[in-house]
Amino acid sequence: MTRPAAVPRTLADMTGTLSGILTPRRVAQRSKAFDLLLAGGLTLFFGFLSLAQDQYAGLLGVAMLVPLIWRRTHPELVFFSVSAVAVLQWLSGARLQAGNVGLLVALYAISVYGEVRYSRIALAVGGLGVLMATARYYGNADWRQQITVMVALGALVFGVWAFGERRRTRGLYVAQLEERAAQLERDRDREAKLAVSNERTRIAREIHDVVAHGLSIMIVQADGGLYAADASPEQAKKALATIGDTGRASLTEMRKMLGLLKQDAQPQDGSAPLDPNQPRPQPGVCSLPELIDNVRDAGLSVDYQVTGTPRDLPALLGLTAYRIVQEGLTNTLKHAGPGARASVHLDFGGEMLTVVVTDDGRGAGVAPSSDPGHGLVGMRQRASISGGTVNAGPKAGGGYEVIAKLPYNLPAGGDQ
């Protein structure tokens, strides 16, 4: 079974290393207790400190700190609410006090958790606030002092905003890494399920080819032996011998196939593991004469013909040709009727192998079926894997015909 590619370890390591960085997903999952404690702590410390300096200014400071409880969930509302309180402070002439730290916390919150456009607006509002504060509280100072205050406050506002923007960008980057890793994990699971499905289809196809062919010969021989039991005991014995040989051959082939399926498994009984270098016996074109002899022993007359220059074929191509001939002859045994004749023709062309299996049985006289059956579907699947095609259907003059065209050059991955 072809194994799907694993998720790149470097990507998984990166997301694991950066897992401590806040991302929108983690922010949404975190408890509100931290925000409550932060806002409560700031309010208790800076709020009461402001109240000790000036009661009215202290109340304004508390009004700037309490909304910080919702700084993650509603960053835009919190920032503009705190800014409105600051404007009220500026209009009333109340002096700056410790509670104004809430402005910086709200600016940081909107730059990390808010929408980008509102974050840019918040920076502009912060810059305007620097000018207003300088004009209000340092309007009578020396111009050098005014510039110093303006630069210091501006650097503080921009620094807080820039730090928040960096956190936002880093968080989005980590979120993208996590999403990519999750997508790769989903792709790996999907590929694994597809590989399992393909393997099940392959196993079902192999089992059908082995069992259907063997059972068809055994049924034909059993019916013939039953009719010949009284008139020709020797023929009945021959039929029974053929049944036994066919059953043993089918069982041997099934065991080989099951052995290949178990090749990657570690034995649990303490026995020696299977040798991975042990050759895998698979039938091919060279096995067709033996197959045709078995079908002839079952009572079907088969003409076998090879044209062109035979050549060594890839194992998959040889197995595909063998299974198509096997299925075609099996269908002839089951459906062509008594006295039918079959023909197998292999043509080694310049670029492809053409396999033709025909019979002169009832063919078009058989009632059509809406179910194409596992055999025909299996033949087409095999040919498709090898890059070829299969056409099958009744012949105009009676009988049935299967034509497979199999190119010598396998498609990419077809040799796996």
ChimeraX attribute file (.defattr): number of C-alpha atoms within 10 A of each C-alpha:
attribute: neighborCount
match mode: 1-to-1
recipient: residues
	/A:1	13
	/A:2	12
	/A:3	10
	/A:4	15
	/A:5	11
	/A:6	11
	/A:7	16
	/A:8	11
	/A:9	10
	/A:10	9
	/A:11	15
	/A:12	15
	/A:13	11
	/A:14	14
	/A:15	21
	/A:16	13
	/A:17	11
	/A:18	16
	/A:19	15
	/A:20	11
	/A:21	16
	/A:22	18
	/A:23	22
	/A:24	15
	/A:25	11
	/A:26	14
	/A:27	13
	/A:28	11
	/A:29	9
	/A:30	12
	/A:31	10
	/A:32	15
	/A:33	10
	/A:34	11
	/A:35	16
	/A:36	17
	/A:37	12
	/A:38	16
	/A:39	22
	/A:40	16
	/A:41	14
	/A:42	20
	/A:43	24
	/A:44	15
	/A:45	13
	/A:46	21
	/A:47	27
	/A:48	19
	/A:49	17
	/A:50	24
	/A:51	19
	/A:52	11
	/A:53	14
	/A:54	15
	/A:55	13
	/A:56	14
	/A:57	24
	/A:58	25
	/A:59	16
	/A:60	23
	/A:61	30
	/A:62	25
	/A:63	20
	/A:64	28
	/A:65	28
	/A:66	22
	/A:67	21
	/A:68	27
	/A:69	20
	/A:70	18
	/A:71	25
	/A:72	21
	/A:73	16
	/A:74	16
	/A:75	26
	/A:76	22
	/A:77	16
	/A:78	27
	/A:79	29
	/A:80	18
	/A:81	17
	/A:82	26
	/A:83	22
	/A:84	13
	/A:85	18
	/A:86	24
	/A:87	15
	/A:88	13
	/A:89	18
	/A:90	17
	/A:91	10
	/A:92	11
	/A:93	12
	/A:94	17
	/A:95	15
	/A:96	17
	/A:97	18
	/A:98	20
	/A:99	26
	/A:100	25
	/A:101	15
	/A:102	27
	/A:103	25
	/A:104	18
	/A:105	22
	/A:106	30
	/A:107	29
	/A:108	28
	/A:109	27
	/A:110	30
	/A:111	30
	/A:112	28
	/A:113	22
	/A:114	23
	/A:115	12
	/A:116	14
	/A:117	9
	/A:118	16
	/A:119	24
	/A:120	16
	/A:121	13
	/A:122	23
	/A:123	20
	/A:124	13
	/A:125	15
	/A:126	22
	/A:127	18
	/A:128	13
	/A:129	20
	/A:130	21
	/A:131	16
	/A:132	16
	/A:133	20
	/A:134	20
	/A:135	14
	/A:136	15
	/A:137	15
	/A:138	16
	/A:139	13
	/A:140	11
	/A:141	12
	/A:142	10
	/A:143	11
	/A:144	9
	/A:145	14
	/A:146	18
	/A:147	14
	/A:148	13
	/A:149	17
	/A:150	20
	/A:151	14
	/A:152	13
	/A:153	19
	/A:154	18
	/A:155	14
	/A:156	15
	/A:157	20
	/A:158	19
	/A:159	14
	/A:160	19
	/A:161	26
	/A:162	16
	/A:163	13
	/A:164	21
	/A:165	21
	/A:166	13
	/A:167	19
	/A:168	23
	/A:169	13
	/A:170	17
	/A:171	22
	/A:172	17
	/A:173	16
	/A:174	23
	/A:175	21
	/A:176	14
	/A:177	18
	/A:178	19
	/A:179	13
	/A:180	15
	/A:181	19
	/A:182	14
	/A:183	13
	/A:184	17
	/A:185	15
	/A:186	13
	/A:187	16
	/A:188	17
	/A:189	14
	/A:190	13
	/A:191	16
	/A:192	17
	/A:193	13
	/A:194	13
	/A:195	16
	/A:196	15
	/A:197	12
	/A:198	14
	/A:199	15
	/A:200	13
	/A:201	14
	/A:202	16
	/A:203	15
	/A:204	13
	/A:205	20
	/A:206	17
	/A:207	17
	/A:208	16
	/A:209	21
	/A:210	19
	/A:211	16
	/A:212	20
	/A:213	24
	/A:214	23
	/A:215	16
	/A:216	20
	/A:217	27
	/A:218	21
	/A:219	15
	/A:220	18
	/A:221	24
	/A:222	18
	/A:223	14
	/A:224	18
	/A:225	21
	/A:226	16
	/A:227	14
	/A:228	16
	/A:229	15
	/A:230	11
	/A:231	10
	/A:232	11
	/A:233	14
	/A:234	13
	/A:235	18
	/A:236	21
	/A:237	14
	/A:238	16
	/A:239	26
	/A:240	18
	/A:241	13
	/A:242	19
	/A:243	22
	/A:244	13
	/A:245	15
	/A:246	22
	/A:247	17
	/A:248	13
	/A:249	14
	/A:250	20
	/A:251	15
	/A:252	12
	/A:253	19
	/A:254	16
	/A:255	12
	/A:256	15
	/A:257	19
	/A:258	13
	/A:259	14
	/A:260	15
	/A:261	13
	/A:262	13
	/A:263	15
	/A:264	13
	/A:265	11
	/A:266	12
	/A:267	12
	/A:268	8
	/A:269	7
	/A:270	7
	/A:271	8
	/A:272	9
	/A:273	14
	/A:274	15
	/A:275	9
	/A:276	10
	/A:277	6
	/A:278	8
	/A:279	7
	/A:280	11
	/A:281	11
	/A:282	14
	/A:283	18
	/A:284	18
	/A:285	20
	/A:286	12
	/A:287	13
	/A:288	19
	/A:289	11
	/A:290	10
	/A:291	18
	/A:292	21
	/A:293	14
	/A:294	17
	/A:295	22
	/A:296	15
	/A:297	15
	/A:298	23
	/A:299	19
	/A:300	23
	/A:301	17
	/A:302	19
	/A:303	15
	/A:304	14
	/A:305	11
	/A:306	12
	/A:307	11
	/A:308	11
	/A:309	9
	/A:310	13
	/A:311	9
	/A:312	10
	/A:313	14
	/A:314	15
	/A:315	14
	/A:316	20
	/A:317	27
	/A:318	22
	/A:319	19
	/A:320	27
	/A:321	26
	/A:322	21
	/A:323	25
	/A:324	26
	/A:325	28
	/A:326	24
	/A:327	23
	/A:328	27
	/A:329	28
	/A:330	21
	/A:331	18
	/A:332	27
	/A:333	25
	/A:334	15
	/A:335	16
	/A:336	24
	/A:337	15
	/A:338	13
	/A:339	10
	/A:340	18
	/A:341	19
	/A:342	23
	/A:343	19
	/A:344	20
	/A:345	17
	/A:346	20
	/A:347	17
	/A:348	18
	/A:349	15
	/A:350	10
	/A:351	11
	/A:352	15
	/A:353	23
	/A:354	20
	/A:355	21
	/A:356	23
	/A:357	25
	/A:358	26
	/A:359	27
	/A:360	20
	/A:361	23
	/A:362	20
	/A:363	23
	/A:364	15
	/A:365	12
	/A:366	13
	/A:367	8
	/A:368	10
	/A:369	7
	/A:370	6
	/A:371	8
	/A:372	9
	/A:373	9
	/A:374	15
	/A:375	20
	/A:376	19
	/A:377	14
	/A:378	22
	/A:379	26
	/A:380	20
	/A:381	19
	/A:382	24
	/A:383	22
	/A:384	16
	/A:385	19
	/A:386	26
	/A:387	18
	/A:388	23
	/A:389	18
	/A:390	21
	/A:391	13
	/A:392	17
	/A:393	13
	/A:394	20
	/A:395	17
	/A:396	10
	/A:397	10
	/A:398	16
	/A:399	24
	/A:400	25
	/A:401	21
	/A:402	23
	/A:403	19
	/A:404	24
	/A:405	21
	/A:406	26
	/A:407	19
	/A:408	21
	/A:409	16
	/A:410	16
	/A:411	13
	/A:412	10
	/A:413	9
	/A:414	13
	/A:415	13
	/A:416	7
